[in-house]
């Protein structure tokens, strides 16, 4: 029974889209970083930022206490590992009025390959009133899919709350 419930929940999770993928124009925008302290290694393409770190690129915004940023040889954002209280992610999807927001004590953001956000040690993703919570969550941005795992404790289960979408057709008789 327990395994059936987990499989059913996994299918439900994969069927629940939050958004339609990040804005295409975000990748064309410059990457901006702010922090209290920065260490940059231009040879390796790795930079470490500490203290009130904010990374923005178009509508993408990632914040944390410490962020390690990896760049490709072409100078594009490859990935970022973020520690925070909490680390946060926010991005406006194409054709959506509300941003997708996420938070967790630890976060990994991958811009290369399939764009994805990995929330660790207890994550929460929201869009409007809809919520998706789990110990570990992977949000595949362009595919608009989420995968989650519960924690080891019996009360650490995946929690999903979503609301019916309002009908745009107005008041029909």
N, C-alpha and C positions, 0 to 999 in steps of 0.2 A: 504493500500500500504506500509506504514511504517513497519508494523508488518511482511509482506511478505518479505520485504528487509532484516529485521533483521534475520528471520528464514533462508533465503537463505544464508546470510552471515555466520550464525552459522554452517550450513551444510558444507559450503566451508571451514571454519576454521577447522572443525574436519576431513576433508578429506585431508588437507595439511600437510603431515609429514615433519618435518625438519630433523629428524635423526632417528636412529634405537635403541635408548637407550644407556645408559652409558656403558663404558667398564666394563665388569664383574670383571676384576682384580682390579678395583679401591677399591672395598670393602675390599679386602685382604691387602691393603696397610695401613701403620700407618697414624694416623691423626696428622698433624703438625699445630701448631698455633703460630703466631707471633703477638705481640702488644706492645704498649708503657706501658700498665698497665693491670694487671690481678687480678681478685678475684676469687678464686676457693673454692667450698664447696664440698668436696669429699663425704660427707654423703648424700647430696641431689642429687649430680651429676650435679649441675648447676654451670656454670662458666660465668663470665662477663669479656669481654675484651674490652678495649677502646684504641683509638688512632692507626690509620694505621693498622687495624686488617687484617690478612691474614690467612685463613684456607685452607690447602691443604690435599688431600688424593688421591694419584695416579694422574689422570688427572683432578680431581675436584679441582677447586680453587674458593673460595668465599672471597670477600674483603668488608670492610666497616669501618665506623668510630667507631661503637659500635656493638658488637656481643654478644648475650647471647646464650650459647651452653648448650644443655641438652644431657646427656649421659644415656644409659640404665644401668641396674644393672651390666651387663657384660662389661661395659666400652666402648661400641660402640656408635658412633654418632647416636642420636635419631633425634634431630632437632636443628636448629639455627635460631634465629631472628636477623636480621641485619638492622641497620640504617646507611645510608651513603650519600655521596655527589658525586656520587651515590653509592649504594651498587651494587656489581657486582657478577656474576656467570659465570663460564666457565667450560665446560667438553667436552671431546672428546668421541663421540658415537662409539659403535662397528661398524666396517666395514665402517667408514666414514673418509675421509681425513681432513675435516674441523670441528673445535669445534663448539658447540652451545654456544653462548654468550648471557648474559642477564644483564640488568641494570634497576634500579628503585631507588627512594628515600628510600623505605622500601622494605624488602624482607624477606620471610620466606622459609626456606629450610627444608624439611622433608625427612629424610633418612629411617625412619621406615614406615611400611605400604606401600602403593604405594609411591615410591620415587617421589617427586614433588617439584617444585619451585613456590612460589606464589609471584608475583610482585605487589606492591601496590603504589598508588599515581602517576601512569603514568609509565608504563613499556615498555621495548623494548627487543625483542628477535631477534637475528640474527644468520644466518649460511651462511657464504660466503656473497653473495649479497642479499640473501633473508631476508626480515624483517617482523616482526609482532609486532604491537604497539597497546596498549590499556590502559585504566585507571587502570584496574585490569586484570592480566593475571595469569592463572594457567597452568603450563607446567608439564604434567604427563610424567616423564622421560622414564620409561620402555615401556609405551604404545605409546610413541611418539605422544601425543595428546595435543592440547592446547584449552583452553577455555578463552574467554575474555569478558569483560564488558566495555562499554563506560562510560565516565564521564557524569555528569549532564548537562553540557553546550551543546548547539546545535552543536558547532564545535568540540566537544570531541567525535569523532567517532573512531571505530576500523579501523586501517589502515594495509593493507597487501600488500607487494610487493614481488613477486617471479619471478624468471627468468627461462626460459626453460633450462632443463639440456642438456649439450652438448652430442652429440651422440658419443659413443666410437668406432663406426664402421669405422671411418675414412671417407675419401672422396669417397662416392659412386657415380657412374655416374647417 
